Amino acid sequence: MSSAPSDPSSSRTFVLASRSSQLAQIQTNIVRDALAAAHPSVPLATSFMTTGGDHNQSQALYLLGGKALWTKELEVALRERAVDMLVHSYKDVPTALPDGCTIAAVLPREDPVDSLVVRAGLPYTTLEEMPEGSVIGTSSVRRVAQLKRRFPNLVFKDVRGNLNTRMTKLDAPDGPYTALILAKAGMVRLGWGARITADLGPPTLLHAVSQGALAIEIRAGDAEAAALLAAVSHWPSEWACAAERACLRVLEGGCSVPVGVHTAFAVRSDGAPGGRMDITGCVTALDGARHVEHRMEEEVRSLEEAEALGARLARVLIETGAREILDEITKDRERKIELAQEEEAAAAA
């Protein structure tokens, strides 16, 4: 891809923004450093802010709403021109962006798998080895739904907080957790890679849409920012994530919907854009009792063809039982939200 001149005609400083968590700051610095290497003379700055998802660290993500929980405040700052680029964990970005916003780049994707992290001092190396009743911590209904199918003897318990907090809860001598399930990319970026006990890839666990990828959001029409970011964007990662996000968009799923994916993309050997994309998607009932899964593979020659492949995958999933599962999940969430609101009202009375 072509890049912008390293010294644009304006003296504009480009401000990269993200959430204020340690992981978000590390990821923002990764993007900043990549931009600085590509454009040494372009002024860059960073800004960090707290989002709605950071404020509520106690309630289950399942009840908190969609992915805008992590991005809304940042997008307000972007649209008001307080900042110029938003650095996201792509899995946290809604499949429909606000008017006036667009994804301008996706960096080379880290390994998107989930990983098993066992409490320090315990001998287990796999989920299969763990005794009945062992408590596995995760805030993801996708992970719980898929793993309940294979490990009905285990207990799954919600765990919130940043990674350091979760690891402290895991290793506490009086803590309830035998192990946690965490995204490998975040563990590695935060320097916790040595604590990974095992990776949990297909068929055991299909990862979240766009997991492991960093995406940069800008104002639509900001040609200068888009040109700068072209130098650091990785089209194979962008296309793979686009296919996964198209699948999720058709399924109308948010961050709390148990949609899992796995994509293998064999790019062309002659260097031209395109290649053979192999994508699997699944939707699983919250109790693990029902599971719909399908795989598609074909040659794609553009971002649009990758998106079309993901959308077709979603339609097959819908036709083979996913719609019923998702409708039930929506009704279950609405019922639990109503109960939580009633409890809050009763406590305030």
C-alpha positions in Angstrom: 0.0 0.0 0.0 1.1 3.5 -0.6 1.9 5.8 2.2 1.6 9.5 2.8 4.7 11.7 2.6 6.7 11.6 5.8 6.4 15.3 6.2 2.9 16.6 5.4 2.5 20.2 4.4 0.6 21.0 7.5 2.2 21.2 11.0 -0.7 19.2 12.4 -0.1 17.0 15.4 -2.0 13.7 15.2 -3.5 12.6 18.5 -4.0 8.9 19.1 -6.6 8.1 21.7 -7.8 5.0 23.5 -9.1 3.7 26.8 -7.0 4.4 29.9 -6.3 0.7 30.8 -2.8 -0.5 30.8 -3.5 -2.8 27.8 -5.1 0.0 25.8 -2.2 2.3 26.4 0.3 -0.4 25.4 -1.7 -1.0 22.2 -1.9 2.7 21.4 1.9 2.9 21.9 2.3 0.0 19.4 0.4 2.0 16.8 2.2 5.2 17.6 5.6 3.5 17.3 4.6 2.0 13.9 3.4 5.4 12.6 6.6 7.0 13.9 8.7 4.5 12.1 6.8 5.0 8.9 6.6 8.8 9.2 9.5 10.0 11.4 8.8 13.7 11.0 5.1 13.7 11.7 4.2 15.0 15.2 2.3 12.4 17.2 0.6 12.5 20.6 -1.5 10.2 22.8 -4.6 10.7 24.9 -6.3 8.2 27.3 -9.8 8.3 28.7 -12.2 6.2 30.8 -15.2 4.7 29.1 -18.5 3.3 30.3 -17.1 -0.2 30.3 -14.3 0.8 32.6 -16.7 2.4 35.1 -18.7 -0.7 35.8 -16.3 -3.5 36.8 -18.8 -5.6 38.9 -21.8 -6.4 36.7 -21.6 -9.2 34.1 -20.8 -8.0 30.6 -23.8 -10.1 29.5 -26.1 -7.5 31.2 -24.2 -4.3 30.3 -25.2 -3.9 26.6 -23.3 -3.9 23.4 -19.8 -3.0 22.3 -20.4 0.8 22.3 -19.8 0.5 26.0 -16.1 0.6 25.2 -16.1 3.1 22.3 -18.8 5.7 22.7 -16.8 8.3 24.7 -13.9 7.9 22.4 -16.0 8.5 19.3 -17.5 11.6 20.8 -13.9 13.0 21.2 -13.0 12.0 17.7 -16.1 13.6 16.1 -15.5 16.8 18.1 -11.9 16.8 16.7 -10.3 16.6 20.2 -8.4 13.6 18.9 -7.6 12.2 15.4 -7.2 8.4 15.7 -8.8 5.9 18.0 -6.9 2.7 18.7 -9.2 -0.2 19.5 -9.0 -3.9 20.3 -11.0 -4.7 17.1 -13.2 -7.2 18.9 -14.6 -4.4 21.1 -15.7 -2.3 18.0 -19.4 -2.5 17.0 -20.0 -3.8 13.5 -21.9 -0.6 12.7 -19.9 2.6 13.3 -21.4 6.0 14.0 -22.0 8.3 11.0 -18.8 10.2 10.2 -16.5 7.5 11.5 -14.5 4.8 9.7 -11.9 2.1 10.3 -8.8 3.3 8.4 -6.2 0.6 9.3 -5.8 -2.8 10.8 -2.4 -3.8 12.1 -0.9 -7.3 11.6 -3.1 -9.5 13.8 -1.7 -11.3 16.8 -2.7 -14.9 17.5 -6.4 -14.7 18.0 -6.9 -17.8 20.1 -8.1 -17.9 23.7 -5.7 -19.4 26.3 -6.0 -21.4 29.5 -4.2 -19.9 32.6 -4.1 -22.1 35.6 -3.6 -20.8 39.2 0.0 -20.7 40.2 1.0 -23.9 42.0 -1.7 -26.2 40.6 -0.5 -29.1 38.4 -3.2 -29.0 35.7 -2.2 -28.4 32.1 -5.5 -28.9 30.3 -9.2 -28.6 31.1 -9.6 -32.3 30.7 -7.3 -32.9 33.8 -9.4 -30.7 36.1 -11.6 -32.3 38.8 -15.3 -32.0 38.7 -16.5 -28.7 40.1 -13.3 -26.8 39.3 -14.2 -23.1 38.8 -13.1 -21.4 35.5 -13.2 -17.6 35.4 -14.2 -15.7 32.3 -16.4 -12.8 31.4 -17.3 -14.1 28.0 -20.6 -15.9 27.4 -19.1 -17.2 24.1 -16.4 -19.1 26.0 -18.8 -20.4 28.6 -21.4 -21.6 26.1 -18.8 -23.4 23.9 -16.9 -25.0 26.8 -20.0 -26.2 28.6 -20.6 -28.5 25.7 -17.3 -30.2 26.2 -16.8 -29.8 29.9 -20.1 -30.1 31.7 -18.3 -31.1 34.9 -16.7 -27.7 35.3 -18.2 -24.5 36.8 -17.9 -21.2 35.0 -17.8 -18.0 37.0 -17.8 -14.4 35.9 -14.6 -12.4 36.5 -14.1 -8.7 35.7 -11.3 -6.2 36.0 -8.1 -5.5 34.1 -5.7 -8.4 33.5 -3.5 -7.7 36.6 -6.7 -7.7 38.7 -7.9 -10.9 37.2 -4.5 -12.6 37.7 -4.5 -11.5 41.4 -8.0 -13.0 41.8 -6.8 -16.2 40.2 -3.7 -16.7 42.4 -5.3 -15.6 45.7 -4.9 -18.6 48.1 -8.5 -18.2 49.2 -9.8 -17.4 45.7 -12.5 -19.5 43.9 -10.8 -19.9 40.6 -8.8 -22.9 39.4 -8.1 -21.2 36.0 -9.0 -18.4 33.8 -9.7 -18.2 30.1 -8.2 -15.1 28.5 -7.3 -13.8 25.1 -3.7 -14.8 24.2 -3.0 -11.5 22.4 -3.7 -9.4 25.5 -1.6 -11.7 27.7 1.3 -11.4 25.4 1.1 -7.7 25.0 1.0 -7.2 28.7 4.0 -9.4 29.3 2.1 -12.3 30.9 2.8 -14.8 28.1 4.8 -17.1 30.4 1.7 -17.7 32.5 -0.2 -19.3 29.6 -0.8 -22.9 30.3 -2.3 -23.9 27.0 -4.0 -22.4 23.9 -7.6 -23.4 23.3 -8.2 -23.3 19.6 -10.6 -25.2 17.3 -12.4 -27.5 17.8 -12.4 -26.8 21.5 -13.0 -23.1 21.3 -13.6 -20.7 18.4 -12.4 -17.2 19.2 -14.3 -13.8 19.2 -14.8 -11.9 16.0 -11.6 -9.8 15.2 -9.9 -11.0 18.4 -6.1 -10.3 18.4 -6.4 -7.4 15.9 -5.8 -3.6 16.5 -8.0 -1.3 14.5 -7.6 2.5 14.0 -10.8 4.6 13.7 -10.7 8.1 12.2 -13.2 10.7 11.0 -14.5 9.9 7.6 -13.0 12.3 5.1 -9.8 12.8 7.0 -7.6 12.1 4.0 -4.4 13.1 5.7 -4.9 10.6 8.6 -6.0 7.9 6.2 -2.9 8.3 4.1 -0.6 8.1 7.1 -2.3 4.9 8.3 -2.1 3.3 4.9 1.6 2.7 5.6 1.0 0.5 8.7 -2.2 -1.3 7.7 -2.0 -5.1 7.0 -4.5 -6.1 4.3 -4.7 -9.8 5.1 -5.6 -9.0 8.7 -8.1 -6.4 7.5 -9.8 -8.8 5.1 -10.0 -11.7 7.7 -11.5 -9.4 10.3 -13.8 -7.9 7.7 -15.2 -11.4 6.9 -15.7 -12.2 10.6 -17.3 -8.8 11.3 -19.7 -9.3 8.3 -20.7 -12.6 9.7 -21.4 -11.0 13.1 -23.2 -8.1 11.5 -25.7 -10.4 9.7 -26.2 -12.4 12.9 -26.9 -9.0 14.7 -24.7 -10.0 17.6 -23.0 -7.8 20.2 -20.0 -8.5 22.5 -22.2 -10.7 24.8 -23.5 -13.0 22.1 -21.9 -16.5 21.9 -20.7 -16.2 18.3 -17.3 -17.9 17.7 -15.2 -17.8 14.5 -11.9 -19.1 13.1 -10.3 -17.8 9.9 -7.3 -19.2 8.0 -6.2 -17.0 5.1 -3.7 -18.3 2.6 -2.6 -15.3 0.6 -1.4 -15.4 -3.0 2.2 -16.2 -3.4 2.7 -13.7 -6.2 2.2 -10.7 -3.9 -1.1 -9.6 -5.4 -4.0 -9.0 -3.0 -6.2 -12.0 -2.5 -6.0 -15.6 -1.5 -8.0 -18.6 -0.2 -10.0 -17.8 2.8 -11.3 -20.6 5.1 -13.7 -19.3 7.7 -15.7 -21.2 10.4 -18.5 -19.7 12.5 -20.6 -21.0 15.3 -23.5 -19.9 17.6 -24.0 -21.8 20.9 -26.9 -21.7 23.4 -25.9 -20.3 26.7 -26.3 -23.7 28.4 -24.2 -25.4 25.7 -27.0 -27.7 24.8 -27.4 -26.6 21.2 -24.6 -25.6 18.9 -24.7 -24.6 15.2 -21.4 -24.5 13.3 -20.5 -24.2 9.6 -17.4 -23.8 7.5 -16.9 -22.1 4.2 -13.8 -21.8 2.0 -13.2 -19.9 -1.3 -11.0 -17.6 -3.2 -11.4 -13.9 -2.3 -9.9 -11.1 -4.4 -11.1 -8.0 -2.5 -12.2 -6.7 0.9 -15.8 -6.8 -0.4 -15.5 -10.4 -1.5 -14.2 -11.3 2.0 -17.2 -9.5 3.6 -19.6 -11.3 1.2 -18.1 -14.6 2.3 -18.6 -13.8 6.0 -22.2 -12.7 5.3 -23.0 -15.9 3.5 -21.6 -17.9 6.4 -23.9 -16.1 8.7 -27.0 -16.8 6.5 -26.2 -20.5 6.5 -25.9 -20.4 10.3 -29.2 -18.6 10.6 -30.9 -21.2 8.3 -29.5 -24.1 10.3 -30.7 -23.0 13.8 -28.7 -19.9 14.9 -31.7 -17.5 14.7 -33.6 -19.5 17.3 -30.6 -19.6 19.7 -30.0 -15.8 19.3 -33.6 -14.9 19.8 -33.7 -16.9 23.0 -30.5 -15.2 24.2 -32.0 -11.8 23.6 -35.1 -12.7 25.6 -33.0 -14.1 28.4 -30.9 -10.9 28.6 -34.0 -8.6 28.5 -35.6 -10.7 31.3 -32.4 -10.4 33.5 -32.1 -6.7 32.8 -35.7 -6.2 33.9 -35.0 -8.2 37.1 -31.9 -6.1 37.8 -33.8 -2.9 37.3 -36.6 -4.1 39.7 -34.0 -5.0 42.3 -32.4 -1.5 42.0 -35.8 0.2 42.3 -36.7 -1.9 45.3 -33.4 -1.1 47.0 -33.8 2.7 46.3 -37.4 2.7 47.7 
